[in-house]
Amino acid sequence: MIEKIKSAFEARFENNPILVKSPGRVNLIGEHTDYNDGFVLPAAVDAAIYFACKSNKTASFRFYSYDLDDFYETPVTNIEKSNKHWANYLLGVIVQFTKAGKKVQGFDCVFGGDIPMGAGMSSSAALETGLAFAINYIESFGFETIDLVKFSQNAEHEYAGVQCGIMDQFAAMHGKSNQVIKLDCRSLDFSYYPLDMSEQMLVLVNTGVKHSLASSEYNKRRQECEAGIALLQKYQPEITSLRDVSLAFIQSHKNEFNALVYKRCTYVIEENLRLENACKALDNGDFVLFGKQMFGSHEGLKNKYEVSCDELDQLVDLAKTINGVLGARMMGGGFGGCTINLVKKETLKIFEETIKANYKTPDGKDPQIIKVSIEEGTHLVSNR
């Protein structure tokens, strides 16, 4: 793919661009914990968006989307939202450098990739972090990676209109080969845990169901969590999020809760505990225990947070019947998208056959099955 992007750049512009690879991501456990100041456990994957970029010594930014075969150009002095949706992700990144007091010179950019669309692997974050990395490199601005992560998140907020958390951009930028990232969504402190893929692998299965309810239900869940916090603050005013609440403390006040709010809050607290257990399991190389945390995460998302759907549940239930599947859960906001499965390599063929024999997408097709490996975050590619 990188050769195609490089060739497309040279055909349209000139030779010797810099080449950047910016990955998609998966999240192994820790769902709907980010906006509750909790923990997440993402990793960068091999599917990526590739960039060829070079200063053009003109007063214009020129972008070519290889996948869409679409071109966009704008003067460097007039960066406004475009009616081309894809261009806004890029323009939003440039604006962040301007806000930070830097002048970005005109440049050319060709980009394209192999991140499956609709699989919840955050192609938008890969797009944003990749361009932020490229600009920082071309201009020698010297921004730290965490600055580029925040630029990318703000670009999505302001120009794409999506109020995302920081996990996707953070994972894309900070990924390491065969390691997952334990990210504290409050402090942005992070640490790496080994994910030995010699005997097992991660496999996504796409339900083929669109996330039609995700936005409205996401806002409801936030409000329900905030209602729980407000109740508990009467007893401990220092509580600012569910991150500060122990399971024993909330259980001691169960009778004061609306039943629905109690379910939502206990899910978040329990999910953080599952993530802690999952990290300990990785330290000990215990993939059976790690898989149990994944299954437990799905049960919580299904029964307590209620963001799953029949198709996701069906795929997880199928996975449970297959010897050699260590763990499975829905991944992402919910109401569609993918399951993520931890599968022994010797079981992979049986896993694929069982899924295809027993599950069809809503339009009657075999589900998309995506095998992923854990690789480096956004980085410069050798241009030889």
Secondary structure, DSSP 4 states (H G I P E B T S, - for coil): -HHHHHHHHHHHS-S--EEEEEEEEEE-S--S-GGGT-EE-EEEEEEEEEEEEEE-SSSEEEEEETTTTEEEEEETT-----SSHHHHHHHHHHHHHHHTT-PPPPEEEEEEE-PPTTSSS-HHHHHHHHHHHHHHHHHT----HHHHHHHHHHHIIIII-----SHHHHHHHH-BTTEEEEEETTT--EEEEE---SSEEEEEEE-----TTHHHHHHHHHHHHHHHHHHHHTT-TT--SGGG--HHHHHHTGGGS-HHHHHHHHHHHHHHHHHHHHHHHHHTT-HHHHHHHHHHHHHHHHHTS----HHHHHHHHHHHTSTTEEEEEEESSSSSSEEEEEEEGGGHHHHHHHHHHH---TTSPPPPEEEE-B---SEEE---
